[in-house]
Amino acid sequence: MHPGDATGRLIALAYLGDAETVLRGLDGAQARLHTAARRAVLTWAVDGPLTAPAYRDPERAHDGIAALLTERRHDRHARSTLLTVLWELSRRTGRLASLRPHGPM
C-alpha cells in the first residue's frame, strides 16, 4: 500500500469519528494526518458514526489522550499533536493531566 493511501484511509476514519486509530497512527505521519487527528477529537468525534463512547465525552477523551501520552514514546510531531489536543480538552473541561516526561527524544 502506498503511504498516501494509508494516510487517506486514516483521514477517512478520523472524519467518521474513529479518533483513537488516528491518534495511534501519528508517529512518522504526514502533517495532514496531524490536522485530521485534532479535528477527529475536537470536532468530528461528537457525532461520528464510528466514534467510541470514550471519545464522545470530552472528559473521557481527555483521560484517553493522557494515557496515550504516557504509555509509550512518540516522535516530536506526534507528541506535539497529542499535547495540543490534550490542552484543548483541558481548557474545555477545566481539568489538568499529570504527565510523566519521557525525557529527550
C-alpha positions in Angstrom: 0.0 0.0 0.0 1.3 3.5 -0.9 1.9 5.7 2.1 -0.6 8.2 0.8 -3.2 5.5 0.7 -2.6 4.7 4.3 -2.8 8.4 5.3 -6.0 8.8 3.2 -7.6 5.8 5.0 -6.7 7.2 8.4 -8.1 10.6 7.5 -11.4 8.9 6.4 -11.6 7.1 9.7 -10.9 10.4 11.5 -13.8 12.0 9.6 -16.1 9.2 10.6 -15.1 9.7 14.3 -12.5 6.9 14.8 -10.2 9.1 16.8 -8.1 6.5 18.6 -7.0 4.7 15.4 -5.8 8.1 14.0 -4.1 9.1 17.2 -2.2 5.9 17.4 -1.0 6.4 13.8 0.6 9.8 14.3 4.2 8.7 14.7 6.0 9.4 11.4 2.8 10.6 9.8 2.3 13.4 7.2 1.3 16.8 8.5 -2.2 16.5 7.1 -2.9 13.5 9.4 -2.0 15.6 12.4 -4.6 18.1 11.3 -7.2 15.3 10.9 -6.3 13.9 14.3 -7.0 17.2 16.0 -10.3 17.5 14.2 -11.2 13.9 14.9 -11.2 14.5 18.6 -12.2 18.2 18.9 -14.9 18.3 16.1 -15.9 15.1 14.4 -16.0 12.8 17.4 -19.1 14.5 18.8 -21.4 12.6 16.5 -19.3 10.4 14.2 -20.8 7.0 13.3 -17.5 5.3 14.3 -16.9 7.3 17.5 -16.2 5.2 20.5 -18.1 6.2 23.7 -14.8 7.3 25.3 -14.3 10.0 22.7 -17.9 11.3 22.7 -17.3 12.7 26.2 -14.6 15.3 26.5 -13.6 14.2 30.0 -13.1 10.6 28.9 -11.3 11.7 25.7 -9.0 13.8 27.9 -8.2 10.8 30.0 -7.6 8.6 26.9 -5.2 11.0 25.4 -3.3 11.4 28.6 -3.0 7.6 28.7 -1.7 7.6 25.1 0.9 10.1 26.0 2.2 8.1 29.0 2.0 4.6 27.5 5.0 5.0 25.1 7.3 7.4 23.5 6.1 9.4 20.4 8.1 11.3 17.9 8.1 15.0 18.5 5.4 15.8 16.0 3.0 13.2 17.3 3.7 14.3 20.9 3.0 17.9 19.9 -0.3 17.0 18.3 -1.4 14.9 21.3 -0.4 17.6 23.7 -2.3 20.2 21.7 -5.5 18.1 21.7 -5.0 17.4 25.4 -4.6 21.1 26.2 -7.8 22.0 24.3 -9.7 19.3 26.1 -8.2 20.5 29.4 -9.4 24.0 28.5 -12.9 22.8 27.7 -13.3 20.5 30.7 -11.4 22.6 33.3 -9.2 19.5 34.1 -5.4 19.1 34.0 -3.5 16.0 33.4 -0.3 15.0 35.3 2.1 13.5 32.7 5.4 11.9 33.4 8.0 13.2 30.9 9.8 10.6 28.9 13.0 12.7 28.6 14.7 13.9 25.5 13.7 12.3 22.2 
